[in-house]
């Protein structure tokens, strides 16, 4: 199976006073760089958001800008094109997500629509997941992406649960979250 990656980097970061999440640093590296490293196994990487990317990485914007993660995934899939296989979908605000990507890829191989992390409180993490490209395209066909919720998009998908024992999906939504990650050992 071929693997593409869509990295969502266009959020408003309201609880961070509008700071650019992709540019925040943990362990001397930006959150975007850490997420790109986590997605390095993908043959195609698309970043959705107003960011600069290294050579070989494609960038696009959701329509309209600020349209939310479903609009971002739709924009990313447009760039991925008509290929088949799987797509790794990651929000760029999880500095430790690289720990979990191999498990997600492995679990997705035997699941109907993909695999996602499930945090310690039992919550599925749809922005830390591997999806069948065809499954996402089918789900998108039934809704208008602008402002749609992730749960509207993925509610009918049959996903494998991957326990997030290492808190890889713990994100950076506040300055306290950022401080936590900066104090944690990589």
C-alpha positions in Angstrom: 0.0 0.0 0.0 1.3 3.5 -0.8 1.1 6.1 1.9 0.5 9.8 1.5 0.3 12.3 4.3 -1.8 15.4 5.0 -0.6 17.7 7.7 -3.1 20.2 9.0 -1.3 23.5 9.9 -3.9 26.1 9.4 -5.7 26.5 12.7 -6.4 29.8 14.4 -4.8 28.9 17.8 -7.2 31.0 19.7 -6.1 29.7 23.1 -2.5 30.7 22.2 -3.5 34.2 21.3 -3.3 33.5 17.6 0.3 32.3 17.7 1.5 30.3 14.7 1.4 26.7 16.1 3.6 25.3 13.3 6.3 27.7 14.3 6.3 26.9 18.0 9.3 25.0 19.2 9.8 21.9 21.3 13.3 20.4 21.7 14.7 23.1 19.5 12.5 22.2 16.5 9.3 23.6 15.2 6.0 21.7 15.6 5.8 21.6 11.8 9.3 20.1 11.5 8.5 17.4 14.1 5.3 16.5 12.3 7.1 16.4 8.9 9.6 14.0 10.5 6.7 11.8 11.7 5.3 11.7 8.2 8.7 11.0 6.5 7.6 7.5 5.4 5.0 8.9 3.1 5.7 9.1 -0.6 3.7 12.4 -0.9 3.4 15.0 1.9 0.9 17.8 1.7 0.8 20.6 4.3 -2.5 22.5 4.5 -1.9 26.0 5.9 -0.1 29.3 5.4 3.4 27.9 6.1 6.8 27.6 4.4 7.7 24.0 3.6 11.0 22.3 2.7 11.6 21.2 -0.9 9.7 18.1 -1.9 6.7 18.9 0.4 3.6 20.4 -1.2 1.5 23.1 0.4 -2.1 24.1 -0.1 -4.9 26.0 1.7 -8.3 24.9 2.7 -11.3 26.7 0.9 -12.2 28.9 2.5 -9.1 29.6 4.7 -10.1 28.8 8.3 -12.7 26.3 7.0 -11.7 23.7 9.6 -10.0 20.3 9.5 -12.5 18.7 7.1 -12.0 21.5 4.6 -8.2 21.0 5.2 -8.4 17.3 4.5 -10.5 17.9 1.3 -7.8 20.4 0.1 -5.1 17.9 0.9 -6.8 15.1 -0.9 -7.1 17.4 -4.0 -3.3 17.7 -4.0 -2.8 14.0 -3.3 -4.8 13.3 -6.5 -6.5 10.1 -7.6 -4.0 7.7 -6.1 -5.2 4.7 -4.1 -3.8 3.6 -0.8 -3.7 5.2 2.6 -3.2 8.7 3.9 -1.7 9.7 7.2 -3.7 12.6 8.6 -1.9 14.6 11.4 -2.6 17.9 13.1 0.8 19.7 13.3 0.4 20.4 17.1 1.4 17.0 18.4 5.1 17.1 19.0 5.4 13.4 20.0 3.2 11.9 17.3 6.2 10.3 15.6 6.1 7.6 18.3 2.8 6.3 17.1 2.9 6.5 13.3 4.4 3.0 12.8 1.7 1.5 14.9 -1.0 3.4 13.1 0.3 2.3 9.7 0.5 -1.3 10.9 -3.0 -1.3 12.4 -4.5 0.4 9.3 -3.3 -2.4 7.1 -5.9 -4.9 8.5 -8.8 -2.5 9.2 -11.6 -1.7 6.8 -11.2 2.1 6.7 -8.0 2.8 8.7 -6.7 3.3 12.3 -6.6 6.1 14.8 -5.1 6.7 18.2 -7.3 6.4 21.2 -6.1 8.5 24.1 -6.0 7.4 27.8 -9.5 8.6 28.3 -10.9 6.6 25.5 -11.3 9.4 23.0 -10.6 8.7 19.3 -8.1 11.0 17.7 -9.2 11.5 14.1 -6.3 13.9 13.4 -3.8 11.3 14.5 -4.9 8.6 12.0 -4.3 6.6 8.9 -7.3 6.4 6.5 -8.0 4.6 3.3 -8.0 7.4 0.7 -11.1 5.9 -0.9 -12.9 5.9 2.4 -12.2 9.6 3.0 -13.3 10.5 -0.5 -16.5 8.5 -0.1 -17.2 10.3 3.2 -16.5 13.7 1.7 -18.9 13.1 -1.1 -21.7 13.2 1.3 -21.0 16.6 3.0 -19.9 20.1 2.4 -16.4 20.4 3.9 -16.5 24.1 5.0 -17.3 24.1 8.7 -18.1 20.4 8.8 -17.0 18.6 11.9 -14.6 15.7 11.9 -17.2 13.5 13.4 -19.6 14.2 10.5 -16.8 13.1 8.2 -15.8 9.9 10.0 -18.9 8.7 11.7 -19.5 5.8 9.3 -15.9 4.7 9.0 -14.8 1.4 10.6 -11.5 2.2 12.2 -9.0 0.1 14.3 -8.2 1.6 17.7 -4.5 2.0 18.6 -4.1 2.8 22.3 -2.0 5.9 22.8 -0.1 4.6 25.7 2.8 7.1 25.2 0.5 10.2 24.9 1.7 10.8 21.4 -1.5 12.6 20.5 -1.2 15.1 23.4 -1.4 18.4 21.5 -0.4 22.0 22.1 -3.6 24.1 22.6 -2.4 26.3 25.4 0.9 27.8 26.7 0.7 25.3 29.6 0.6 22.5 27.0 3.7 23.9 25.3 5.5 24.1 28.6 4.6 20.5 29.4 6.1 19.3 26.1 9.2 21.4 26.6 9.8 19.8 30.0 9.1 16.2 28.8 11.9 14.0 27.6 11.7 13.2 23.9 
